[in-house]
Amino acid sequence: MAELLRVDGLCAGYGDATVLEDVSFHLDDADSLALLGRNGVGKTTLLATLMGATRRRSGSMKFRSLDLASTRPHDRARLGLGWVPQQRDIFASLSVEENLTVAAQPGWWNLARVYELFPSLQERRVQMGNELSGGEQQMLAIARALMLNPRLLLLDEPLEGLAPLIVRELLGVIRRLIHEGSLAVILVEQHARQVLPLTRRALVLERGRSVYLGDSESLRNDRAKLEGWLAVASA
């Protein structure tokens, strides 16, 4: 597979505060990466930096061999970066269908395909964004990002605060997106045991630095590392 994203020696943060220190990793086309760590270690900051929403202090970011640092934030979606932020950021005063089409780009993902992936959105296509449940808003945020037809999908804690039934449904959707192999995925999540079975590789951050970059299955089977870095109790 061709290399899609390469991050080398990245240091970034907000204002005068540095959150990420010397973070390096790469991602191939249609690859998948679980981005893990305790609260406040820089996971969201890493995604925000890829999208141009933080202050990059040093290091490089290349997407499809292009320098992301010299690319304006609003142009990064056109390059093929799709971001589903923690806050979802759907348009509350637009209908479901308007949310999906307002910034859609031509490609594989269209209304028919996202409605097939999320049937409940089709049933609610004329409802306003603020009339949806939390789980439906998360589905809409993911579907809207897919309508950009990205090469890389960035998912920032998509399961947070959702009912177990919705969590299972979204895990199934994420599994499908990863295993269909049409796009690469970086998945931020607190619950390591839920997402490590889905992804091929994992990156663990601690105090803004990378402490693990490797195979997801190996990390999943290493109880000591899961307990030490992620406070995951032994099964």
N, C-alpha and C positions, 0 to 999 in steps of 0.2 A: 504493500500500500504506500501511496505517496504521502509525504509529510504535509500536514495541514497547518499546524500551529507549533511554534517553537518559542519558548520563554527562557531567557538566559539572564541570570544574575539580577532579577527584578527586585528593586527597592521602591516602595510606593507608600502613600498615606494620604492624610488630609491636613491641609495647612502646614503647620510646623511639626506635626506628629507623623512619625514613620511607623507604619503597621507591618509591612512586608519587608523582609531582609533576605536578599540573595536567594530568591526562589527561582528554580530552574526545572523545566519539564518540557516534554514535547508530546504531540498528539497527531496520529495519522488520520487519514481519511476514514470515515465510518468507524473510528475507534471510540472507546468509552472510558471515562475516568471518574472515579468517586473521589470527591474532594472533602476530606474529613478533618475533624479536630473539635476541640471543646469550644464553647462560646467565646467570642472575642479574639480568636487566634489569627483572623485575617482571611477567612474563606470568602465572605461577601466582598471584602476589599479586593481580592484577586479578580473576581468576576467584574467588579466595577472598574477596575483598572484596565482590563481587556476592552471594556466598552468606552473608556476615556472619561470616566466620571470621578477620577481621583488625580492626585498629583504624583506623577512618576518621577522619581528622583534619579534613578540610574537603572541600567540594564536594558535589554532589548526584548521586543515582542514582534514576531513575524507571523503573519497569517497569509497562507498561500504565497509565501516568499516576499510579501509586501510588508513594509515597515509600518506597524500599527501606530507607533508613537507619532509619526508624521501625518497620520490620517485623522481628519476631524471626526469627533464623536458621532455626528449625525450621518457620516458616510460609512460607518463601520457595518451597519445593517445591510447596506447595499453590497458590501464585500462578501456577505454571507454569515454574519454573526447574528444569532437570534438570542435574545435575553429575556428570561422570565424572572423578574425580580421578586424578592420576598414579599413586597407590598402589592404585587400583582399589577397595580397601575392600570386597570381597565378603565374605559371611559364610561362613567356612571350614567351619563345622560344620553348615551347612544344605545341602540338596540344591540342584541347579540350579533346579528348579521352585519350591522354597521361597524361594530368593533372589529369583526373579522375582515372586512373589505376595505376599511379606511386607508390602510397602508400596504395592502397585499401586493406581492410581486408575482409575475408569471412563473410557473414551474409545476412540479409534480403535485404539490399541495394546493388544492382548491377547495371550494365550499363543499362539494360532494364528498371529498376524501376526509375532510376534518369532521363532517357530520357523520360519516361512517365510523370514524374513530370515537366520536363523542355524540352518540344518538340523543342524549338529553339536551344538547345545545340546539339541535335541529327542532326539537319539540318546543324550545323556548326562544326561537330565533327572533321573534318580534318583541320580546320583553327587554326592558332597559337593564343595563348592567347592574344598577343598584337594586334591582328586584331579584337578583339571583342569590342563592345560598353561597356560603363560603366555598364549598366544594365545587359548585358550578362556576364561580368566579375563577377558581384555579384552573378548571378545565378550559375556560374561555381564554385565560392568559396564555396557556400552552398552545391552544389552537391558533390564537392570533400570531404568536411567534412562528408557528409552522407556516402560516399564510405568507410569511416573508420568504419562504423557501430557502432557509439557511443551510449552509454547509456545516455549521457548528451550532448546537443548541446549548445554552447555558441555563441550567435550572437551579435556582437558589432556594433550597428547602421547600420544595413543592408539596411536601406532606404535612407541613407544620400546622397544628391546630385543627386537623380534619378528623372527622369521624372514621372509625376503623373500616367501615364498609367503603367509604370513598377512598381511603388509603389503599385498600386492596385493588380497587378499580384503577387508580392512578399508577400503582406499581405495575399492573398489567399493561397499561398504555406505554409506560417508560420502557418496560421489557420489550415490547413490540417495536418501538422506535429504534432501540439499540440493535435488536437482532435482525431487523429488516435490512440494516446496513446501508440506508440511504443518506444518513448524516451522522456526524460525530456528536457525542454528548459529554458534557461535564456536569456532574450531578453533585450538588452540595446537600448534605443531609446530616442530621444529628444521630440518627439511628443506623449505625454502621451495619448491623446484622441484616437490616432490610435491603440495603443497597449494594453491599459487596457481592451478593450472588448475581447481580445484574450486570456489573461492569467488568471489563477485562483488567484494568489497572486501577491503582489507588494512589493518591497523594495525601499524606497526613501532615498538617501544619501544627506547630507548637510554638507559641510566642512569635508568630510571624515568620518562622523558618520551617523549611521542609525537614522532617525527621524520618519520613518513609516515602519512597517512590518505587513501586513495584507491582507485582501480581496481586490482584484482589483476592484470589483464592488463598494464596499464602498468608496474607494478613488475616483473612477470615478464620484461618485455622491456628493462628498464633495467639493463644489466650493471654499471654503475658503482655504482648504489645497492645492488644485491645484494651486490657485493663489499665495499663500504664498511660497510654496516650489518650484514650477515648472514654475511660471510666466505664467500660462495658464489662458487666459481670460475666464470669465463666458460665457457659451453658452446661 
